[in-house]
Amino acid sequence: MPASPFDHPHLSGLLGDAEIAAFFSAEAEMREMLSFETELARAEAAEGVIPARAAERIGDVLADFSPDAERLKAGVAQDGLVIPELVRQLRKAIGGNDATHVHFGATSQDVIDTSLAIRLVRVCEIFDRRLAGLVDDLTALERRDGGTEVMAHTRMQAAIRVTAARKIRSWRDPLARHCVRLAAVRDGLAVLHFAGAAGTLEKLGGKGEAVSTRLAEALHLKSIDHPRHSERDGIAEFASWLSLVTGSLGKMGQDIALAAQSEVGEIRLGSGGGSSAMPHKVNPVGAEALVTLARFNATLVAGMHHAMVHENERSGAAWTLEWMLLPQMTIACGAALATAAKLVANISFKARDASA
């Protein structure tokens, strides 16, 4: 059993999503952290907080900077954060008096949270496209097979005959509502985190608001009137949305797996998993994966709600918990959306025997 199935050489074929996982790579995180430091220097120079010469030097060095990964790892083990060691390396690379202007007025959480915000906004764009495509696919399935008569079940018992459209709509309509919800969720993520050590930007004097505005514009984020270092509702709302999406897809997967049972036969799988012992079987692997991913995210979302509890202005414990949970939940949602699209493209409804 691997530590993580999402990047495992075998299990990632079932549960992974390389496109979404790429946003949580060390390279992606570092790229956006360096973007923050570069644009911070430029914004501060534009407002006269640091010399223009220093901002230009910082931009030139950071454009090609590659950190010492082993030293970063050792730094995190000591400091609990990557930024202190990263800033040490940046200042050494820049050298001279300009080095003192790197990271000026910022704190570690500004850099880490803003890097995450930039990446999550892009993830939301991918999810929006995938959801919209899946809604369209289910609409097409309804047009083709919606008139097929199937048996409704309540409490796992046969109830009355209904059309397949009834079931398809119960899969599609929640996904359409999740598309609507995503706009507000994305809005809560797309904010600049820049407030300094305790949320006051005290080192910038009266230039804090102006620098924030410039920095947010450069990073395509919103500038807000006060820091959200310890206000984690936006992140928790995103996690909840992830669980809602995978939960809705899990319901669809469960229905498909039940309807594809040999003795039910209301859904035909165009492709499925084989058995090493029973070659006649076509296992509903994709449908089962949707159920698994739904239950996985439903389990982890509770941890993200625990991570909302910060002590005072910042919590190392709660913040670290986010790092452990949110990437897995996001990748799980991506994998579920991708799996669902393949599944819907490979199923068809089959009319029940009227005498059954």
N, C-alpha and C positions, 0 to 999 in steps of 0.2 A: 504494500500500500504506500503510495508516494506521499510526500509532504504536501504537494499541490498537484491536483489533476489538471490544472489549467495550462501549465507549461510542460507537462510530462510528455516524453517522446511518443508514448502510446495513447494514454487517456485523453490527451488534448485533441485527438481526432474526434472524440465524442463530446467533450465538455469545454474545449478551448475556443478562443476567438482571437486569432492573431492580430486582426485589425484593431480591436479594442485594447488588447494587451499591450500593444505598442505604445499606447499613451501612458502606461505605467512603468515603462522601462526606465532604467537609470539614465539612459541617454536622453530620453524625452524630458524627464524631470530636470536634468541638469541644463538642457537647452533653454528651458523657460526660466530657470533660476538666473542664468546668465543674461537672458533678455531683460529680466527685472533689473538687475544691477546696471546694465548698460543704459536702459531708458531712465532709470533713477538719476544717474549721473547727468544725462542730457537735460532732464527736467530741472534739476537743481542748478545746472549751469545757466539755463535760460532765465531762471529767476534770480541769478546772482548769488546763490548760496555757496557754490564752489566755482573755481576758475574754469573758464571755457577750455583752456589748455588741458586741464585735468580730465574733463569729460571726454575730450577727443582722445587722449591717451588711453583712458579706460575702455572706450569703444574699440579702439584698434587692437588692444591686447585681448579683450574678451572675445573678439570675433574669431580668433584662432586658438583660444585657450582650451587645453585638455588637462583636467585635474589628475592628480596622483590618486588613483582609486584606493590603493592600500592605505594611504595616509588618511583619506576620508573615512574609511572603515574604522581605523583606530581612533579617529577623532570622535566619531559617533559613539563608540564604546565608552569614551570618557565623558563627552559633553551631553550625550543623549540626542544630539542634533548634528546635522551635516554642516550647517552654515558657519560655525566658528572656525573650523578647519578650512573650509572653502575660502572664507575671507582671508585667512592667513596666507593661503596659496596665491590668491589674487593679488594681494598687496605685495607679496614677494615678486610676482611676475611683473607688476607694474613698476615697482621700485621708485626711489626718490621721493620727493615731496608729494607727488601726485598720488602715491599709494594711500595717504591718509584720507583721501576723499572717496575712496571706495566704500560703498555700503553706508554712506554718511546719513545719520539720522534714522536708519532703519533697524529693525530687529529680525531675528531669525524667522519668527512666525510670518512676518511680512513676506519674505521671500518664498517660503515653503507654501503658504496658503495661496499666494498669487499664482505661483507656478501651477498648482492644482486647479485653480479656477480657470486659467487659460485652457488647460487640457480638457477639463470637464465640459466646457462650452462646446468644444469640437466634438466630444463624444455625444453630446446631446443632438448635434446636427446629424450625426450618423444614425442615432436612434430614431430621430424624427423621420428620416428617409426610409428606414427599415419598417417602422410601424405603418407608415402610409402605404408602402408597397404591400405589406401583409394584408391590410384592410382591403386593398384593391384585389388581391388574390382571392380572398374569401368572398368578396362580392362576385367575382367571376365564377367561383365554385358554386355559389348559390344560383346564379343564372343557369349553370349547366345542370346541376343535380338537385336544385332546391325543391322540385316537384316530386322527388322520389319519396315514397311512403316508408316510414320507419316506425319503430315502436318507442314511445316515450317511456321512461322509467322514473319512478319516484321511490326513493328509499330502497333503490336497487331492485325493485319489483316492477314487472311490466304493468303499464298503466293504460294508455290509449294510443291509437295510431296518430302520428303527426307527420308533417312533411319534413324533409331534411332541412329545409330553410329555417325551421324553428331552432334546430341545433346550431346551424351555421351562424345565425344571428347572435346566439348566446356566446359565441366565440368572438365574433367580429366587433359587436357594439362596444364592449368594454375597451377594446384596443383603440377604437375611435375616440373614446373618452380620454384614454391615456394620452393620445396625441394633443388633445386640448389642454390637459393638465401640464404637459411638458413645457409649454410656453412660460407658465408661471414659475415652474421649477427652475428652468434655465435662467430666468430673471433673478432668482435668488442666489444663483451661483456666480453670475457674471459680474462680480464686484471686485474692486481693488482692495487688497488688504495691505494697508500702509498706515502705520500709526506709531511706530517707534516702540521703545521698551515697555511702556505702560499705557499706551494709547493716547499720548499727548503731543507727539511730534515736537517735543520741547527743544530739540537741537536746531530746529529750522526757524525758530523765532516766529515772526509773523508770516512766514512764507509757506507754512505747511499746506494750507488749502490750495494755493496756486500750484505748488509742486504736485500735489495729489491729482489735481485736475489734468495737468499736462501728462503725468505718468499714466493715468487711467486711459486717456485718449490714445497714447502711444501703444498701449497693450490691448486696446479694444475692449475695455472693461468700464464699468460705471464707477465714478467717484462718489462715495457716500459721506455723510456728515460726521460719522463717528466710527471707530473700528469695531469689527466683529470678531475679534480674537477669541472671546469666550462666548459669543452668541452663535451656537452651532445649529440653529434651526434650519438654515438653508441647506446645509450638508445632510442633516437628518431627513429633511423633506425629500431630497434627491434619493436617499437610501430607501425611504418608504415608497417612492415612486418606482424604483427598481423592483421592489418586492411585489408591488401591485401588478406590474407588467408580467413578471415571471409567474405570479399566481394565476393571472388570467390565461397565460399560455399553458400552465400546468393543468388547468381545468380542461382546456381543449385537448391536451395530450391524454388525459385520463379518459375522456369521452371516446377518443379515437381508439385507444387501446381496448376499451371494453367492446366497442362496436365491431372491432376487427377480430374478436375471438372466433375460433372456428365454429362453435355452436351458435353464434349470433350471426356473423357474416353480413352485417349491414354496411360495413366499410371494407373496401378492397384496397390493400396496400400495393402500390405499383412496384415498390421495392422495400426490402426490409432486411433484418439480420438473419443470418443462418445459424444453424445449430451444429456443433461438432458431433453430436450423437443422433440427431433426428433430422435428416436432410430434407424432409417434407415440410418443415416449419418455415414460416416467414415471420420472424419476431418483430414486434412494433418498437424497434429500438429508439427511433426518434421521439415517438410519443412518450416512451418511458423516460427518456432524458429530460423532456419538458417537465414531467412530474418531479423528477429528482431536483432539477434546478429551482423549481418553485419552492420546494421544501427547504432547500439550502438557503435561499435568500430569506425565506420566512424565519428561519432560525437566526441568521446573522443580523437582521434588522433590529432585533432587540438589543444587540450589542451596540449598534449605532445610536440607539436612544440612551443607553448608558453613557455613551461618549459625549452626550450633551452636558453632563454634569461637570463643569469646570469650577475649580476653586478660585474665587476672586477673578483676577485679570488673565490668568492662564493656568492650564493644568497640563503638566507633562504626561501624566497617566492617561487622562481622557483623550488627549491629542494622539498619543501613540496608538491607542486602541483604534482610532479612525484609520491610521495607516495600515493596520492589520486587516481590517474588515472591508473598507470601501472598495479597494481594487478588486477583491474577489467577487463582491456583489455586482460590480459593474461588468466584469468579464462574464459572469454567469448570465446576466441579462442579455448581453450581446450574443452569447452562445445560444440562448433560448430563442431569440429573434431569428437568428440564422437557421437554426434547426427547424423552427416552425415554418419558415418559408419553404424549405425543402420538403417538409412533410405535406403541406397543403398542396404542393405541386404534384404529389405522388399518391393522392388518395382519390377514390371515387365512391359514391354511395351506391349501394345495391339494394333493390327492392326486396322486402321480405316476402316469403311465401305467404299468400293470403290465408292459408290454412294453419299457419304456425300460431 
